[in-house]
């Protein structure tokens, strides 16, 4: 995408963020790509919490239907803000 348009894609910096998280450099991960770092931290927390959740026999939360409009808007806003950050830092 960057080669064709000159603009970095939304996922630019994801590999750097993942490697930084694996090395324990959380600030560097968020500097590389905040959304990718947040996703990595969320997945790691879920991986730690899932066995505990199962051990305690807690009910698994489920969505009863499609995401509400405000949640979809928040996701789009987060994607746009991350892309703006990635473009601004180049």
C-alpha positions in Angstrom: 0.0 0.0 0.0 2.8 2.4 0.9 4.7 1.6 -2.3 1.6 2.4 -4.4 0.3 5.5 -2.5 3.1 6.8 -0.5 0.9 6.6 2.6 1.6 4.0 5.3 -1.1 1.4 5.8 -3.1 1.0 9.1 -1.0 -2.0 10.1 2.4 -0.4 9.5 4.5 -1.0 12.6 2.5 -4.1 13.7 5.6 -6.4 13.5 7.7 -3.9 15.5 4.9 -3.6 18.1 4.6 -7.4 18.4 8.4 -7.9 18.8 8.6 -5.1 21.3 5.8 -6.7 23.4 7.5 -10.0 23.3 10.7 -8.3 24.6 8.7 -6.6 27.3 9.1 -3.1 25.9 5.4 -1.9 26.2 6.1 1.8 25.5 8.0 1.0 22.4 5.2 -1.3 21.2 2.6 1.5 21.7 4.9 3.9 19.9 5.2 1.6 16.9 1.5 1.0 16.4 -0.9 1.7 19.3 -3.8 -0.4 18.0 -1.6 -3.4 17.4 0.0 -3.1 20.8 -3.5 -2.8 22.4 -4.6 -5.9 20.6 -1.5 -7.8 21.7 -2.0 -6.8 25.3 -5.7 -7.7 25.1 -5.0 -11.2 23.6 -2.3 -11.8 26.2 -4.7 -10.8 29.0 -7.4 -13.1 27.6 -4.9 -16.0 27.4 -4.1 -15.5 31.1 -7.7 -15.0 32.1 -9.3 -17.8 30.1 -8.0 -20.7 32.3 -9.0 -18.8 35.5 -12.4 -18.1 34.0 -12.9 -21.8 33.2 -11.5 -22.9 36.6 -14.0 -20.6 38.4 -16.8 -21.9 36.1 -18.0 -18.4 35.3 -20.5 -17.9 32.5 -19.0 -16.8 29.2 -20.3 -13.4 28.2 -21.9 -13.4 24.8 -23.3 -10.7 22.5 -27.1 -11.0 22.1 -27.0 -9.4 18.6 -25.0 -7.1 16.4 -22.8 -4.5 18.1 -24.6 -1.3 19.0 -24.1 1.7 16.7 -22.0 3.6 19.3 -19.6 0.6 19.6 -19.2 0.4 15.8 -18.5 4.1 15.7 -15.9 3.8 18.5 -14.1 1.1 16.6 -14.1 3.1 13.4 -12.8 6.2 15.4 -10.1 4.1 17.0 -9.0 2.7 13.6 -9.0 6.2 12.1 -7.0 7.7 15.0 -4.4 4.9 14.8 -4.0 5.4 11.1 -3.6 9.1 11.6 -0.9 8.4 14.2 0.9 6.0 11.9 0.8 8.6 9.0 1.9 11.4 11.3 4.9 9.6 12.7 6.5 8.7 9.4 
